[in-house]
Amino acid sequence: MSYSVAAKVPAGIASIGVPVASEGALPKGVSLSRATLESLGFTGKLGQTYVVPADKGPVTILVGVGEASKVTITGLRKAAAALSRAALPYASLATELANVGRVDRKLAAQAVVEGIALAHHRYTDLKTVDKKSPKLESVTLVGTGAALQAGVKRGVVTATATNMARDFANMPPAYLTARIFADKAVEIAGQTGLKVEVFNKDQLLAMGCGGIIGVNRGSAEPPRMVRLTYKPTGGKGKPHLIMVGKGVMYDSGGISLKPSDPSHAMMKGDMSGAAAVLATMSTLKALGCTNNVTGYLMCTDNLPSGSAMAMGDVLTMRNGKTVEIHNTDAEGRLILADGLSLAVEQKPDAVLDICTLTGAMARALGSGMAGVLGNNQKFVDQLLAS
């Protein structure tokens, strides 16, 4: 997918996305009245779309943005995603969606690109035939100004990284073991200006990382820990942030085996925290980050076998604390404990761990929301704002 900015709709464009508010006059060029559109089920509500057929020339796709006075960056991202899905059958799309509302134009352009890219993306690496492959290949944001250009550039970086993390989470466990993931991290680090170090099982043993070693005991695949380091060019790099990502490549629950239901098949995604850390680290140079940032990827399977960690076992963490195992399916906190201990040893200004840690969070907040817990509200607020 390619993205560009143009002062007007390019010649030969296949589809035009027209933002429509839920009240007020319709934009110029919309041939149908509001009463007609409402009879067809389109009111301009945020995320609604309606394709207006054309005998010749580009197809017009109306996309609802809700009340014009209440347009937000999040709303623009949602509208862009809806527009992207409606435009999938067409090779190209032009839209003025980033010019809607009283919002920062750079942030608006970034949100529109993110919404389009995230809705457009498909994980198709293992498909022999992709019957639903989208035709949409190029997107033009219509408008002028450096802010629009900068927003598009930033949106491409963040959306590409997000889709990378999604692809990792979707990969079957046989295609993404801890070793394979570490190799991919090395490759990505080389492409994005990061220093990378990979620690194998023997090194983790020598470092006293008993949490990740204990969880790995049931697996035929050895564990890996990856440390990624970003230092800005020519800067002091303060403050220093460390991110620790949970990378359980497949979580069966171990001896405390999970139920064999559809949710079990989703446990290939229990490494999403590590994928998110790797993806985030990959953006830092492109986004001009001025801080020192370190990322730890704590990677292993959690599987049952004759050598697997058992309930009642006692493990010794990197920081010397002993932990008695009451449930082998509570493995995430064990591998994170080693990563967090290593992080604290570096005396950073802030530590952030990212993980799919517990179903209790999903039950408390629902499937569409992540929980954030912290001991520094200022840092929590910065994280939410980012």
WOFEN-V597242 format. One record per pair of residues at least 12 apart in sequence whose ideal C-beta (glycine too) atoms are under 8 Angstrom apart, sorted by the first residue. I is the first residue (numbers start at 1). J is the second residue. Records with the same first field share a line. If there is no record, write none. Layout:
I->J + J
This chain:
1->116 + 117 + 120 + 136 + 137 + 138 + 139
2->137 + 138 + 139
3->113 + 138 + 139 + 140 + 141 + 152 + 155 + 156
4->138 + 139 + 140 + 141 + 152
5->109 + 140 + 141 + 142 + 143 + 144 + 148 + 149 + 152
6->94 + 140 + 141 + 142
7->142 + 143 + 144
8->142
9->58 + 94 + 140 + 142
10->92 + 94 + 140
12->92
13->58 + 92 + 93 + 94 + 140
14->58 + 59 + 90 + 91 + 92 + 93
15->58 + 59 + 60 + 61 + 87 + 90 + 92 + 93 + 94
16->58 + 59 + 60 + 61 + 93 + 94 + 95
17->61 + 63 + 83 + 86 + 87 + 93 + 94 + 95 + 96 + 97
18->30 + 60 + 61 + 62 + 63 + 95 + 96
19->63 + 64 + 65 + 79 + 95 + 96 + 97 + 100
20->37 + 42 + 44 + 62 + 63 + 64 + 65
21->44 + 64 + 65 + 66 + 67 + 68 + 100
22->43 + 44 + 45 + 46 + 64 + 65 + 66 + 67
23->44 + 67 + 68
24->68
29->60
30->52 + 60 + 62
31->52
32->52
37->50 + 62
42->62 + 64
43->64
44->64 + 65 + 66
45->64 + 66
46->64 + 65 + 66 + 75 + 78 + 79
47->63 + 64 + 78 + 79 + 81 + 82
48->62 + 63 + 64 + 82
49->61 + 62 + 63 + 64 + 82 + 83 + 85 + 86
50->62
51->86
58->94
59->90
61->83 + 86 + 87 + 93
63->79 + 80 + 82 + 83 + 86 + 95 + 97
64->79 + 82
65->79 + 97 + 100 + 101
68->100 + 101
69->102
71->100 + 101 + 102 + 103
72->101 + 103
73->103 + 104 + 107 + 108 + 111
74->111
75->101
76->97 + 98 + 100 + 101 + 103 + 108 + 111 + 112 + 115
77->111 + 112 + 114 + 115
78->115
79->97 + 115
80->97 + 111 + 112 + 113 + 114 + 115 + 116 + 119
81->115 + 116 + 118 + 119
82->119
83->95 + 97 + 115 + 116
84->115 + 116 + 117 + 119 + 120 + 136
85->119
87->136
88->120 + 134 + 135 + 136
89->134 + 135 + 136
90->135 + 136
91->135 + 136 + 137 + 138
92->136 + 137 + 138 + 139 + 140
93->116 + 136 + 138 + 139 + 140
94->139 + 140 + 141 + 142
95->112 + 139 + 140 + 141 + 142
96->141 + 142 + 143
97->112 + 141
98->111 + 112 + 141 + 143 + 148 + 151
99->142 + 143
104->147
105->143 + 145 + 147 + 148 + 151
106->147 + 148 + 150 + 151 + 154
107->151
108->151
109->141 + 143 + 147 + 148 + 149 + 150 + 151 + 152 + 155
110->151 + 152 + 154 + 155 + 158
111->151 + 155
112->141 + 151 + 155
113->139 + 141 + 151 + 152 + 155 + 156 + 159
114->155 + 158 + 159 + 162
116->139
117->155 + 156 + 159 + 160 + 162 + 163
118->159 + 162 + 163
120->134 + 136
121->163 + 166
122->134
123->166 + 167 + 170
125->167 + 171
126->172 + 175
154->287
157->283 + 286 + 287
158->283 + 287
161->279 + 280 + 282 + 283
162->279
164->188 + 275 + 278 + 279 + 282
165->272 + 275 + 276 + 278 + 279
166->275
168->181 + 184 + 271 + 272 + 275 + 278 + 279
169->268 + 269 + 271 + 272 + 275
170->268 + 269
171->268
172->268
173->249 + 250 + 268 + 301
176->249 + 268 + 271
177->221 + 249 + 301
178->221 + 222 + 223 + 224 + 247 + 249 + 299 + 300 + 301
179->221 + 222 + 224
181->224 + 226 + 247 + 249 + 271 + 274 + 297 + 299
182->198 + 224 + 226 + 297 + 299
185->198 + 226 + 228 + 278 + 297
186->198 + 226
188->278 + 282
189->228 + 281 + 282
191->282
192->281 + 282 + 283 + 284 + 285 + 286
193->230 + 284 + 285
194->228 + 229 + 230 + 281 + 282 + 284 + 285
195->228 + 229 + 230 + 231
196->226 + 227 + 228 + 229
197->226 + 227 + 229
198->224 + 225 + 226
199->224 + 225 + 226 + 227
200->222 + 223 + 224
201->213 + 216 + 222 + 223
203->225
204->223 + 225 + 338
207->318 + 342
208->316 + 317 + 318 + 320
209->225 + 317 + 318 + 338 + 342
210->315 + 316 + 317 + 318 + 338
211->315 + 317 + 318 + 323 + 334 + 335 + 336 + 337 + 338
212->225 + 298 + 300 + 334 + 335 + 338 + 339
213->315
214->309 + 313 + 315 + 325 + 334
215->248 + 254 + 300 + 302 + 309 + 331 + 334 + 335
216->300 + 301
217->305 + 307 + 308 + 309
218->254 + 255 + 301 + 302 + 303 + 304 + 305 + 307 + 308 + 309
219->300 + 301 + 302 + 303 + 305
220->303 + 305
221->249 + 300 + 301
223->299 + 300
224->297 + 299 + 300
225->296 + 297 + 298 + 299 + 338 + 339
226->278 + 295 + 296 + 297 + 299
227->294 + 295 + 296 + 297
228->277 + 278 + 281 + 294 + 295 + 296 + 297
229->292 + 293 + 294 + 295
230->281 + 284 + 285 + 289 + 292 + 293 + 294 + 295
231->292
232->288 + 289 + 290 + 291 + 292
235->290
237->290 + 291 + 292
238->291 + 292 + 349
239->291 + 292 + 348 + 349 + 350
240->291 + 292 + 293 + 294 + 346 + 348 + 349 + 350
241->291 + 292 + 293 + 294 + 348 + 349 + 350 + 351 + 352
242->293 + 294 + 295 + 296 + 343 + 346 + 348 + 350 + 351 + 352
243->277 + 280 + 281 + 293 + 294 + 295 + 296 + 351 + 352 + 353 + 354
244->277 + 295 + 296 + 298 + 336 + 339 + 340 + 343 + 351 + 352 + 353 + 354
245->271 + 273 + 274 + 275 + 276 + 277 + 278 + 295 + 296 + 297 + 298 + 339 + 353 + 354 + 355
246->270 + 271 + 272 + 273 + 274 + 298 + 332 + 335 + 336 + 353 + 354 + 355 + 356 + 357
247->271 + 273 + 274 + 275 + 297 + 298 + 299 + 300 + 335
248->267 + 270 + 271 + 299 + 300 + 301 + 302 + 331 + 332 + 335
249->268 + 270 + 271 + 299 + 300 + 301
250->267 + 268 + 270 + 301 + 302 + 303
251->267 + 270 + 301 + 302 + 329 + 331 + 332
252->264 + 267 + 301 + 302 + 303 + 304
253->302 + 304 + 328 + 329
254->302 + 303 + 304 + 308 + 309 + 328 + 329 + 331
255->304 + 308 + 309 + 310 + 311 + 328
256->311 + 327 + 328 + 329 + 330
257->304 + 329
258->329
269->356
270->302 + 332 + 356
271->299
272->354 + 356
273->353 + 354 + 355 + 356
274->297 + 298 + 299 + 354
276->354
277->295 + 296 + 297 + 354
278->295 + 297
280->295
281->293 + 295
294->343 + 346 + 348
296->339 + 342 + 343
298->335 + 336 + 338 + 339
300->335
302->328 + 329 + 331
308->328
309->325 + 328 + 331
310->325 + 328
311->325 + 326 + 327 + 328
312->324 + 325
313->325
315->334
317->334 + 337 + 338 + 341
318->337 + 338 + 341 + 342
319->337 + 341 + 344
321->337
323->337
332->355 + 356 + 357 + 358
333->357
336->353 + 355 + 357
339->353
340->353
350->376 + 379
352->383
372->384
